[in-house]
Amino acid sequence: MRSTMAIALWIFVFASDALAVDGVLEINHACATSAGCFGGDAAGYPVTIDGSAGRSYRLTSDLVVPDQNTDGLVVSSPGVSIDLNGFQIIRSSCVGQTTSCLSIGSGVGVKVSAASIHGVSVRHGSIVGMGSDAATLGDQAEARSLSTRWNGGNGIDAGSNAIVSHCSASGNALGIVLGDSSTISDSVISTTIPGTGLQVGDNAIVARNTIEHSSSTGLIAGANCFVVGNVLDSNGAGIGAGASCTVSQNSLRNNNSDGITAGAYSRVHGNSVQNCITCLVLPATAGYSDNTLSGNASGGVNAGGNVCGGAICP
């Protein structure tokens, strides 16, 4: 009898925090709307992660928030990892929608409670129809394989030293914003109205992304950035880079204003730019070479090997 009671107590203790398995705590709509999913989380949305129950979390169902002014997950502890596990955080009126359900409000899918919360990781799932950002993360954040669409703010907003890869932001009011010394690669940003597609701070790496149909500039980069191998199509303007940047091997077309604008001491080479009002806008202290241009090349230093509208640039 005593042995049976001991086993029952063991099961209760180790199953009480949302069926924690191998240190990973589970989050689902049922626990979110009933008693709370684990210690530190009260019933109802948002699900609050204060780190007292653990550092690693995994969704086991979609999280359906009631309206555009309600958050999905709020993280108030650094170093938290959240695996969406193929599920989505979605506003209730967006469930089953196949066209945009964007509605402006204050709700965020996953957000840190303060800018000082760092090292939060979110991966492998979707965030749909929040009133504000899909994900608002702090410094040293990581977002991988995250799909965001129809949100009223940014798809991803992260601080310095962030890493974003294999993500998508489609049909959001704003695109992706990252702080200094961040890296974004192999991601797709599409149909950002009315905002900029992608904006990064100083010392950032921007590689192999696709940015299209942003009503403002497709890509804005700070100083001393490395912008390489990106594809930009049908944006308000193409690439706007700060001083001392390397802008190389990018392909741009059908941008409604300037193709590539870069700051002092930047190096712009090996790009393909077509169907623009002014293809290159560079100060005299910048250099460009071996770009294929279809349009006007204004400003900058002609280092040779440039083609403007099928002819050698003057």
N, C-alpha and C positions, 0 to 999 in steps of 0.2 A: 504493500500500500504506500509506504513511504517512498519506495522507488518510483512508483507511478506518479506520485505528486511531484517528485523532483524533475522527472522528465517533462511533465506538463508545465512546470515553472520555467524550465530551460527553453521550451518552445515559445512560451509567452514573451520572455525577455528578448529573445533573438529575432522574433517575428514582429515585434511591436512597432519598430521603426520602418514601416512601409516595406516589409519583406526584404530587408537588407540582405544582399547576397554578395559574398566576397568583397565586402566593404562598399558596395555600390547600393545607394538608396533609390527606391523606385518612386516615381511621381506619376500619377494618373488623375483623370478628371473625377473619378469617384472619391478618392481621398481628398482632393482639393476642395470639393464642394460639401464634404461631410465633416469629419473631425479634424482635418489637417493631415498632411502626409508624413510628418515626423516631428520630433521635438523642435520647438521654436517656430512652428508653422501653425497659424490659427486656421479655422475653417473658412472657406471661401477664397476667392481670388483677391490679390495675387498670392501665389505660393511663395512663402518667404524662406530663403535659405540663409541662415545666419552662421553656418559652419559648425554649430554645436553637435549636430547629428553625424557629420562627416564631411568629406571633401568631394566625393564623387557621386553623381546623380544620373539617373537614366529614366526617360519617359517610357511608360508601358501602355499609353493610349494618347490620343489627341487631347490637348487642353483647349477647351472651348470657352473663351472669355465672353462675358455677356454683352459688352458694348465697346465703343471706340475710346472710352475714357478709363478703362480698366486695364491694369498691367497683368501680364501672364506670370512671369517669374521675377522676383526681386532678390538680388544677391547682396548681402551686407558683410561678406567675409572674403578676404583675398584667397587666391589659389584654388578656387572652386572649378570643377570640371563638370560640364553638363552635356550628356549624350542624348540628343533628341531621338535617336534610335529609329529613324525613319518616320517618326510621327510629326505632327505639326501643332504649333500654337496658332489658333485661328479665332477671329471674331465670329460670334454665332451667326450673324447675318451673311457671312461669307461662305458658310458651309454649303457645298454643292454648287457654288457659282463657277461658271466657266468664262465670265467676262469680269472686268474690273468692278470691285466692290469698295473702292477707296472712299474713305470717309475721314475727315480731319478731326482729331481729338487729342487727348493727352496720354492715352494708353500706350505702353511699350511692351513688346513681346518678352524680351529678356533685358533687364537693366541692372546696373550696379547702383546701390543706394547713395554712393558718394564718389567723387572723382578720385579719392584716395584708395578705393578698392581696386587692386591690381591683380594681374595674373589669372583672369577668368577665361575659361575655354568653353566655346559652344560649337557643336558639330553635328552633322549628319541628320538634317531634318529641315522643316520649312516653318516660316513665320509669315502669316497671311492676314492682312486687313487690320493691323493695329492703327489706332488713330494718330500715333506719332511714329517714332522709330521702330523698326523691327527689332534691332538689338543696339542698345547703348552700353558700351563696354569701356572700361578704364584703360590705364596704361598696361603694357605687356600682355594685352589680350590676344586670344587666338580664335579665329573663326575658320572652320574648314567644312567644305561640302554643305554649306548652308544656303538654302534657297529662300529669298525674300521677295514678296510681291504684294502690290496693292496696299502698301502702307502709307500713311499720311505724312511721314517724315523720311529720314534716311533708311536705306536698307541696312547699313551697318555704320555705326559711329563709334570709333575707338580712339584711344589716346596714343601716346608715343610708344615706340618699340612694339607695335602690334604686328601680327602676322595674319594675313588673310589669303586663303588659297582655295581654288575650285569652288568658289561661291557664285551665286547669281543674285542680281537685284533688278527686278523687272516691274515696270509700271508703278514704281513708288514716286512720291512727290519730289523726293530728293534721292541722290545716289548713294555713294559710299564716301565717307570722310574719315581719314586717318591722320594721326599726329606725326611728329618728327620721328625719323629713324625707323619708319615702318616699312613693311614689305607686302605688296599685293601681287599675286601672280595667278595666271590660268583661270581668271574669273570673267564673268559676262555681266555687263551693266547695260540695260536697255530701257528705252522709253521713259526717261526721267523728265517729268513735266511738273513744275517749271524750272527745276534746278539743274545744277552741274552734275555731270555723270560721276566723275571721280575727282576727289580733291585730297592731296597728300601734303604733309609738311616738308620741312627741310630734311636732307640726307636720306630720302626715301628711295626704294627700289620699286619700279613699276614695270612688270615684265609679262608679256604674252597674254594681255587681256583684250577683250573685245568690248568696245564702247560705242553704242549706236542710239540714234534718235533721242538725244538729250537736247532740250530746247535751248539751253545755255551752252557753255563750253564743255566739250567732252571730257577733257582732262586738264586739271590745274595742278602743277607741281611747284613746290617751294624751291629753295636754293640747293645747289650741290646734289641734285637728284640724278638717278640713272633711269632713263625711260627708254626701254628697248623692246622691239618686237611686238608692239601693240597694233591692233586694227581699230580704226575709227571711221564710222560711216554715218553720214546724215545727221551731224550735230550742228548746233548753232555756230560754233567755232571748233577747231580741232584740238591742238595741244598748246597750252600756255605754260611755259617753264620759266623758272626763276634763274638767277645768276649761277654761273659755273656748273651748269647741267650738261650731261651727255644725252642727246636725243638721237637715237640710232635705230635703223632697220624697222621703222614704223610705216604702216600703210594707211593713208588717209584719202578719203574721197567724199564728194558731195557735202562738204561742210559749208555752211551758208555764209561764213565770213572768212577770217584768216585761217590758213592751214596750220602752220607752226609759228608760234611766237616764243622767243627765248631771250633770257637776260644776258648781261655782260659776261664775257669770258666763257660762254657756253660753246659746246661743239655739237654741231648739227650735221649729220652725215648719213648717207645710205638710206634715206627715206624716200617713199613714193607718195607724192601729194598731187591730187588732181581734182578738178572741178571746184576750185576755191576762188574767192575774190582776190585775195593776196596770199600767195602760197607760203612765202617766208617773210617774217618780220623780225629782223635782228639788229642789234646795235653794232656800231663799228668795231667794238672789241670782241665780238663773237665771230666764229668762223663756220663756214659750211662747205661741204664738198660731196660730190658723187650722189646728189639727190636728183631724183627724176620728178620734174615739176610740170604740171599742165596748168598754166595761169601766169600770174605776174610774180616775179621775185623782187621784193623791195627791201632795201636796207642790207646790212651785213657785209661781210667780206667774201667776194667770189673767189673761192680757192680752186676753181676749175672743175671740170667734169660734170657740170650741172646742165640739165636739159629743161628748157622752158617751152612748153607747147610744141614739142617736137624739134626745136632748134636749140643751138648752144646759147646759153644765157649771155647777155651783154656784160 
